[in-house]
């Protein structure tokens, strides 16, 4: 009905169109999804195909030279076994633990899709009735990947990262400043009512009345 011309080829938008382009014409049994559950010490991952068939059961690895090398060996073995045509790796953005994994895999040529925690929460809730609780987080991440619900696959670096850190720090300090101002006003309201007009910068009739007494 409208006259606006679409600039993408999927009714759900450019993002979905790009994802479909990556899958179109492929044997979906040879498309591998690798969800990673980030943690402080040991990360957990598994490998499955587009249909949810498990290629490699859940396993643990560490974010160090040996751990990343072992993780990549598992991926290479799965690629060879399934003759994989495409691989998608995803991780939930929890705290800062996921960042090292994204950087390390990125340096080795693997793009990692970052998935919002709210998205995995929805998938996790829907899977409570049929999934093993041990791998519930991995399943939620995997299904978020399959439905293309991820966000960026790159983390900010250099000046961009520093600016992001400073912006977050400033936002926190602005909130703290607002809280202090509210506390000051509350104390003034209780103790020094005659100075309310000075504090609030107004000369209302109530302020003049209080000031006169």
N, C-alpha and C positions, 0 to 999 in steps of 0.2 A: 504494500500500500504506500509506503514512504518512498521518497526519492533519493535517500542517502545510499550511496554505493558502499557495499561491504568490501573491506580490504583483506579479508581472510576467507577461508573456504570451509569453515565449520560453524554451525549455528551457536556453538558455545564459546567462540572467540579464537583469537590468534594463538593463545597458549595451547588449547586443545588441538587446534589444527596442526601446530608444529609437532605435538606429541604423536598424533595419528600419522603424520608423514614419516616419522621414524619407525613406525610399526607396519606401515602399509606394505604388503607384498612379502612379508616375512613369515616364516613358520613360527608361530607363537610358542611352540614347545621349545624352540631354540632361543627364545628371548628370556634372559635370566634377570631376576630381581634379587638384590642383596641388601636386606635391611640390617642396620647396625644399631644396637642399643648401647648408647654411650654410658660410661660409668667412671668413677674416680680412678680405679686401678685396672680393672679388667673389662674389656669391651666384649659384647656378645653379638654374634652374627649368624645368619643362616643363608642358604641359597635356594631359591625356588624358581619355577618358570611362570609364565603369564597365567597359567591355569591353576596355580597354587600347588602344583606337584613339587614335593620337596626333593631337591637334588643333593643338598648337603644339610644334614641335621645341624641344629644349633651348636656352636662352638665358641670358645673364648680366645681372645688374643690381647696382647698388651700394645700400648702405643710407644714402641721403641724399635730400634733397627731390626732386632730379631723377630719381634711380634708382627710388625708390618710385613716383613719378608714371608713369614709363615702364612699370614692372611692372604697375600698375593699368590702364594703357591696353591692354596685351596681354590682360589678363583681360577687360576690357570688349569688346574686339574678338572674343574667343572666345565670350563670352556671347551677343553679337549674332549671330555666325555660326551658332552651334548652337542658338540660342533656349534657352539653358540654364535649367533649372528649379531646380537646386540646385548649390552649389559647396562642395567640401571642400578646405581647404588644410592641408598637413602639413609638419612640419619635424623633423629629427632633433636631439635634445638633445646637441649636441657642444660641450664647453667652455662659453664664455659668448657666443659669436658669434651664436647663434640668438636671444638675448634681445631685442636691438634690433629685429629683424625682427618678432617677436611683438608688441612694444609699438607699433611704427609701424603695423602692419596693424590692430591692435586699436583704435587711435585713429581709424582710418578705417572702422571698422565691420565688419572681417573677423575672424572667429574662426580661430585657428590651432591645430590639434591637434599636441601635442608628442609625439614618438615616441621611446621609449627606444632607446638605441644597441644594446642586446642584441637587440631585436626586429628592427631593420634588418640586424643581422649575420646572423641566421638567414635572412632573405629574400635577402640578398646571396649567401649560400652556395648557396642552392637555385637561383639564377639564373645561376650561373657558366657553365653549359653552353650557354645559348641567347641571352644578352643581350650587347649591345655593352658593353665594359668602360668606355667613356667615360661612359655614362649609367647605370652599374650602381647607383650610390647613389640616383639619382632613381627608378629602377625599384623598388628595395627600399622606398623611402619610399612610393611610390605604392601598391604592393601591401599595405603595412601599413595604409594608409588604407582601401583597399577592404575589408580584412578587419576593420576596426574595432579595430586593435590599438594605437591611440593612448592617451595618458594625458590629462592636463588640457589645457585650452585657454586657461588664464589663468595669468599669473605673479604671484607675491606682490608687493604694493606697500606702501609706507609702513612702519608699525611691524612688520607681518608680515615684510616683506623684511629689515628690520634685525635682527629676532629670528632669522631663518633664518641670516643671516650670522654673528651672534654665536654661535649654537649650533654652526655648523660650525667656527668658530675655537676655541671651547672644546673641542670633540671632538679637534681636532688637538693642543691643548696637553695634554690628558689623556693622549693616546698618548705624547707626548714625555716627560711626567712619569714614566710607567710605564717607558719605556726607560731613563731616568736612574736610577731606583730599581734596575733590574736590573743596570746597569753598576756601581753602588755596591756591591751585594751580591757581585758577582763579584770586585771588587777586595778587598773585605773578606775573602772566602773565601781569597784567595791571600796576603794580606799580614798581616792582623791577625786570625788565627783565634781569639785569646783574647777578642776582643770580639764574637764571633758571638752569644753569649747576649744581649748588650745590643741588638745590631742587630735580632735576630729576636724579642726580647721574651719569651724563654722561659728556664726554669731546668731544662733536661733534664740527665740524668746526664752526657752527653757535654760539655755546657757547663761543668758543675761540675768535671769532670775536667780540661778544658783550662784553666779559670780557676785551679785549684789549682797548676798548673805554670807 
